[in-house]
Amino acid sequence: MSTIADNVFRVSARIHDAAQAAQRDAASIGLLAVSKTKPAEAVREAHAAGIREFGENYLQEALEKQAQLQDLPLSWHFIGPIQSNKTRAIAENFDWVHSVDRLKIAQRLSEQRPANLAPLNICIQVNVSGEASKSGCTPADLPALAQAIAALPHLKLRGLMAIPEPTEDRAAQDAAFASVKTLQDSLNLPLDTLSMGMSHDLESAIAQGATWVRIGTALFGARDYGQA
Ligand SMILES: *Cc1c(COP(=O)(O)O)cnc(C)c1O
């Protein structure tokens, strides 16, 4: 069985190779380790292997892990669906939120971001697969949402996040990720972040401009059946 350190090495090599193939600087691509459903010990192992940025989907689980890992200098990203009654704890305990898809949530996060913390980094999740996915704003709604979020005082709009419909077809992966990049460029806002690419499609995402790849399975192994 491979260790988390082995996996970090392998994923880093994949990122490096994909960057090289795309003639991009590998340092411009961040590795976000998605630790949902995995214990604090796994995060500790990944930290020991050089990872600093962790993504979580479920608030309660994330808060418990953060409490167990307070001794480590980690950065936390919320990447799951957000209910409005969870925004305060997210605003107080995370550095980034990748999954904002409506203004009401962004307004609450801005109002609830503690004044002593830096603005919360935000990606707008956009749904580029139509019916196939329920989360994310539609491409049609994106421009107005992005303008409104960019104006909120305690948030810093960094870019877009997408989870295209899973496929092993490289051309289809490329087309979906390219459409996210095109949407980003069409906004005419000073954005520097494209959060896209997971264990099975990070090569395509990097070829199309990803700056965060969100990697769970390839670092921590398969998640238990029944867990997202
Ligand atoms: C679970 C999850 C990931 C990681 O997916 P893997 O296929 O395990 O790499 C990435 N992004 C989001 C939003 C997730 O929910």
PDBQT file of the ligand as one rigid body, heavy atoms in Angstrom, charges set to zero:
ROOT
HETATM    1  C1  LIG A 301     -14.328  15.478  -3.253  1.00  0.00    +0.000 C 
HETATM    2  C2  LIG A 301     -14.005  16.682  -4.052  1.00  0.00    +0.000 A 
HETATM    3  C3  LIG A 301     -12.779  16.807  -4.725  1.00  0.00    +0.000 A 
HETATM    4  C4  LIG A 301     -11.743  15.708  -4.778  1.00  0.00    +0.000 C 
HETATM    5  O1  LIG A 301     -12.126  14.731  -5.682  1.00  0.00    +0.000 OA
HETATM    6  P1  LIG A 301     -11.165  13.481  -6.032  1.00  0.00    +0.000 P 
HETATM    7  O2  LIG A 301     -11.779  12.918  -7.247  1.00  0.00    +0.000 OA
HETATM    8  O3  LIG A 301     -11.226  12.557  -4.846  1.00  0.00    +0.000 OA
HETATM    9  O4  LIG A 301      -9.805  14.018  -6.264  1.00  0.00    +0.000 OA
HETATM   10  C5  LIG A 301     -12.533  17.990  -5.397  1.00  0.00    +0.000 A 
HETATM   11  N1  LIG A 301     -13.421  19.005  -5.399  1.00  0.00    +0.000 NA
HETATM   12  C6  LIG A 301     -14.605  18.926  -4.770  1.00  0.00    +0.000 A 
HETATM   13  C7  LIG A 301     -15.536  20.074  -4.809  1.00  0.00    +0.000 C 
HETATM   14  C8  LIG A 301     -14.935  17.768  -4.078  1.00  0.00    +0.000 A 
HETATM   15  O5  LIG A 301     -16.123  17.693  -3.471  1.00  0.00    +0.000 OA
ENDROOT
TORSDOF 0
